[in-house]
């Protein structure tokens, strides 16, 4: 397991079941995810619950169901004893393919979601370098502008409250 999820375990509190739907979904495909990322080619459908993004990035029911509200929820996700290590481990698997266009690995839509995910978690956990490394190495340092705009939006402007 990766140690890039070095957030204070206190961030992850008694709301453990807040992420049960992520755990349940990942448990059914985790070995497939690891195999596909190791091979450098995503072939099946698991993006929403392996590389979560902010609410407002995706519009489909699946995207909304697996989205995170804000940076605080992203920190709690990263502090989860199973989800945090899985996310950072998957990011490291992607870095094994430095020099390969993320669109080749993920497809165009999922490469966008990957950039949105890495941008969110870089913001939420600046002491965890893997997210910035993925952005720098795989996306030429480009962050997801839509994610950054949503993160800057005042809570009073949040349409989902």
URBEL-V791301 format. One record per pair of residues at least 4 apart in sequence whose C-alpha atoms are under 7 Angstrom apart, sorted by the first residue. I is the first residue (numbers start at 1). J is the second residue. If there is no record, write none. Layout:
i=I j=J
i=I j=J
This chain:
i=1 j=85
i=1 j=89
i=2 j=85
i=2 j=88
i=2 j=89
i=4 j=88
i=4 j=128
i=4 j=130
i=5 j=78
i=5 j=79
i=5 j=84
i=5 j=85
i=5 j=88
i=5 j=128
i=6 j=128
i=7 j=79
i=9 j=79
i=11 j=75
i=11 j=76
i=11 j=79
i=12 j=76
i=12 j=79
i=12 j=80
i=19 j=23
i=20 j=24
i=21 j=25
i=22 j=26
i=22 j=49
i=23 j=27
i=24 j=28
i=25 j=49
i=26 j=30
i=26 j=49
i=26 j=50
i=29 j=33
i=30 j=34
i=31 j=35
i=32 j=36
i=33 j=37
i=34 j=38
i=35 j=39
i=36 j=40
i=36 j=41
i=36 j=42
i=36 j=43
i=37 j=41
i=37 j=42
i=37 j=93
i=37 j=94
i=38 j=93
i=40 j=97
i=40 j=105
i=41 j=105
i=41 j=106
i=42 j=105
i=42 j=106
i=46 j=50
i=47 j=51
i=47 j=110
i=48 j=52
i=48 j=63
i=48 j=66
i=49 j=66
i=50 j=87
i=51 j=87
i=51 j=114
i=51 j=117
i=52 j=66
i=52 j=67
i=52 j=68
i=52 j=117
i=53 j=57
i=53 j=67
i=53 j=68
i=53 j=113
i=53 j=116
i=53 j=117
i=53 j=120
i=54 j=67
i=54 j=68
i=54 j=69
i=54 j=70
i=54 j=147
i=55 j=64
i=55 j=67
i=55 j=68
i=55 j=69
i=58 j=63
i=58 j=64
i=59 j=63
i=59 j=64
i=60 j=64
i=61 j=65
i=62 j=66
i=63 j=67
i=68 j=73
i=68 j=74
i=69 j=73
i=70 j=74
i=70 j=151
i=71 j=75
i=71 j=120
i=71 j=124
i=72 j=76
i=73 j=77
i=74 j=78
i=74 j=121
i=74 j=124
i=75 j=79
i=75 j=124
i=75 j=125
i=76 j=80
i=77 j=83
i=77 j=84
i=78 j=83
i=78 j=84
i=79 j=84
i=80 j=84
i=81 j=85
i=82 j=86
i=83 j=87
i=84 j=88
i=85 j=89
i=86 j=90
i=87 j=91
i=88 j=92
i=88 j=130
i=89 j=93
i=90 j=94
i=91 j=95
i=91 j=130
i=91 j=134
i=92 j=96
i=92 j=130
i=95 j=134
i=98 j=137
i=98 j=138
i=100 j=104
i=101 j=105
i=101 j=138
i=102 j=106
i=102 j=111
i=102 j=138
i=103 j=107
i=103 j=108
i=103 j=111
i=106 j=110
i=106 j=111
i=107 j=111
i=108 j=112
i=109 j=113
i=110 j=114
i=111 j=115
i=112 j=116
i=113 j=117
i=114 j=118
i=115 j=119
i=115 j=135
i=115 j=143
i=115 j=144
i=116 j=120
i=116 j=144
i=116 j=147
i=117 j=121
i=118 j=122
i=118 j=131
i=118 j=135
i=119 j=123
i=119 j=143
i=119 j=144
i=119 j=147
i=120 j=124
i=120 j=147
i=121 j=125
i=121 j=131
i=122 j=126
i=122 j=131
i=122 j=132
i=129 j=133
i=130 j=134
i=131 j=135
i=132 j=136
i=133 j=137
i=134 j=138
i=135 j=139
i=135 j=140
i=135 j=141
i=135 j=142
i=135 j=143
i=136 j=140
i=136 j=141
i=137 j=141
i=144 j=148
i=145 j=149
i=146 j=150
i=147 j=151
i=148 j=152
i=149 j=153
i=153 j=157
i=154 j=158
